[in-house]
Amino acid sequence: MPSTDASADAGTAPTAETGADPGAGKGTDSEDTLDLHLPDELAVLLAAEETVGEGPLDTGDDLLGRVGDWGPTVTPAGVFHLVPVRLQRDLALISRWMNDPAVAAFWELTGPQSVTEHHVRAQLTGDGRSVPCIGVLEGTPMSYWEIYRADLDALARHYPARPHDTGIHLLIGDHADRGRGIGATLIRAVADLVLDQRFTCARVLAEPDLRNTPSVAAFLSAGFRFSAEVDLPAKRAALMVRDRSLRHLL
């Protein structure tokens, strides 16, 4: 795993891979029940996903409740969808993002595509505890996400983990999408997706580098609270938590 986090408006990443009382169930926001029309570009991505296989996650079986089936959600920035990564389709794009200096400063995955491939393939061929995804906003791939079981990750050795704690890592791919609050908007949307889809999860976590003040600020704006400072193997991190019980208050 990379050693530090990037900004949520530039990229947020882990050192380790990353909810807690039984949840209250699906939210009541009107967005949950909208009949969404998928843009043509997103439909193509999903069709490609069904036909290109690369490992155990192709079956849809993961330890996070089939992230690929979560579907699109409406955000103030537009319709957003997490699409599980397929290397043949997505590797060149993710590698380009990783070589952006603003992202590279924290993810530390610069270099040829093989560097990024090694990082992503380890998740795709694993046991499903971490699912790498492309974030598609209004039909355009624009961010990279890792949704992971924090309670099954090395991170759990550094904080009081609870069963089904779920973590997120992210990066915003293009400079034009940074610094406009999109990171905070999408973080909130993805945290809500986790809580809506994973009823056994009561906490969504993140652990940005303490030095990465834009990332910490984005998580605070997205309804996370600062829980603690934690010493991880390659960084001192801010443990950020979004509680199911507080999701409609923060």
C-alpha positions, 0 to 999 in steps of 0.5 A: 500500500502507499505510504501517505494520503493525498488531498481529498481534492487532489487524492486521499490514500492509505498507509494501510488498507482500510461501520459500527452499531447495527444500522438503522437501515436505508435512508429516507432521502428522496434521492434513494428512490429516484429512477436514475437514467444512466448516461451513455458513457456510464452504460458503456463502462458497465457493459464492459465490466460485465464482459471483462474478467480479472479475478475473484471479484468478477463474481460480484462476491466481496466482503463489502456487499457487492459494491458493483451493485450499489448503483448510481446516486444523485449528488449536488455535483451530478449523478455519481457511480462507483464502478469496480476497476477492470485493469484492461479498461482502467489501468492507463487512466489510473496510472496517469492520475498516480503520476500527477505530482499532487497525487503522487506526493501522498499515494507514492505510486509514480512510475510505469503502469506496472507500479499501479497495476501491482497495487490494484491487482493485489486487491482484485485477486484478493479475498474481497476485503478491498474493492478498487473503483472508478468514480464516474460523475455525470458519465465521466471517469474522474476519481479513484476509490478504494472501499475496504473493510477497516476491521479486517485491515492492518489499520485495525491494529491502530484503533479500537476497531468494531466489526464491519467498520468500512474505510475509504481512500480516494483521489480526484484525478484531474486538476480541474476537478480539485479545489471546488468542493467536489471532493467533500461532496463525493466523500459524503455521497460515498459514505452514505452509499456505504451506510445505505448498502451495508446495514451491519456497518455503523461507521465509515472511516478514513485516515488521511495524513495529518499534514494533508490539511485539505483532505482533513478539511474535506472529510470534516465538510463531508460529515466526518468527525476527527476521532484521534491521531494514529501512528501508522507505519509510514505516517501520522494520520487523522482518524476520521469517522462518520457515524451512522447515528450522526449522519443526518446531523453532520 
